[in-house]
Amino acid sequence: MSGRGITDASSDASFDASFDVCGELPGPGVTLLEASAGTGKTFTIASLAARYLAERHTVDELLVVTFPRAATGELRDRVRRRLAETVEGLSRAGAGVAPDDPLVALLASGGADVLAERRRRLEAALRRFDGATITTTHGFCQ
């Protein structure tokens, strides 16, 4: 995703940069992704959710807030779909098929035990996905 600012509220730093979902993850705290329409925000958010859930967090620790009410359903669907696609990709990688998705390739690295644990964490996230907090700013504040 390019052409957007990233703001890490914990450091109060803001900068324009291209964001690589396979690069260093934003640190603890609040991270704001800003971008124009059609620049890949939803894909980036869904990929970040998959990565965080695969590597160390659970669905109940995930908070995704968007502005327009209409975007909430699409964002929820796209995050769920990205999780399912990543589980499928990790299953194929575990069977020896080289991933063509950079995120799946990253998550498949680290050996069979690491791959299996990441796949297990994503499968658990999918089972509990209805409890994920993906909402509008207004819905979150209520």
Residue pairs with C-beta under 8 A, 6 or more apart in sequence:
1 18
1 19
1 33
1 35
1 39
1 40
1 41
1 43
1 44
2 18
2 19
2 39
3 16
3 18
3 35
3 36
3 39
4 16
4 19
4 33
4 34
4 35
4 36
4 39
4 41
5 14
5 15
5 16
5 17
5 32
5 34
6 14
6 15
6 17
6 19
6 26
6 31
6 32
6 33
6 34
7 13
7 14
7 31
7 32
7 34
8 26
8 27
8 29
8 30
8 31
9 29
9 30
9 31
9 32
10 27
10 28
10 29
10 30
11 27
11 29
19 33
19 44
21 44
21 47
21 48
21 51
21 102
21 103
22 102
22 103
22 105
22 106
25 48
25 51
25 52
33 41
33 44
33 45
35 41
42 71
42 74
42 75
42 78
43 78
43 82
45 64
45 75
45 78
45 79
46 75
46 78
46 79
46 81
46 82
46 83
47 82
47 103
49 62
49 64
49 79
49 82
49 83
50 79
50 82
50 83
50 86
50 103
50 107
50 122
51 103
51 106
51 107
52 62
53 59
53 62
53 83
53 121
53 122
53 125
54 86
54 107
54 118
54 119
54 121
54 122
55 107
55 118
55 121
58 121
58 124
58 125
58 128
59 124
59 125
59 128
59 129
59 131
59 132
60 128
60 131
62 132
62 133
62 134
63 133
63 140
64 75
64 79
64 132
64 133
64 134
64 135
65 134
65 135
65 136
65 137
65 140
66 72
66 75
66 134
66 135
66 136
66 137
67 136
67 137
68 136
69 136
69 138
69 139
71 136
72 134
72 135
72 136
72 139
75 134
76 132
76 134
79 129
79 132
79 134
80 126
80 129
83 122
83 125
83 126
83 129
84 126
85 101
86 101
86 103
86 104
86 107
86 122
87 119
87 122
87 123
87 126
89 99
89 101
89 104
89 108
90 104
90 107
90 108
90 115
90 118
90 119
90 122
91 119
92 99
93 99
93 104
93 105
93 108
93 115
94 108
94 112
94 115
94 116
94 119
98 105
99 105
99 108
107 115
107 118
108 115
108 118
125 132
133 140
